[in-house]
């Protein structure tokens, strides 16, 4: 298992979900969210989909 796989399988904490919501509401792009949260863009998109949210792409 690579380090990337371990990051992808990491459960989301309540604080991370709140931070994700805040960043989406502020208009921060998915790529910047990915870097700030140290998660893959696919992981960000999966959680956004689960929450019914959409981030700007970039």
Protein Blocks (a to p, Z undefined) as FASTA:
>chain_A
ZZklmmmmpccdfklmmmmmmmmmnopafklmmmmnopafklmmmmmmmnopacdeZZ
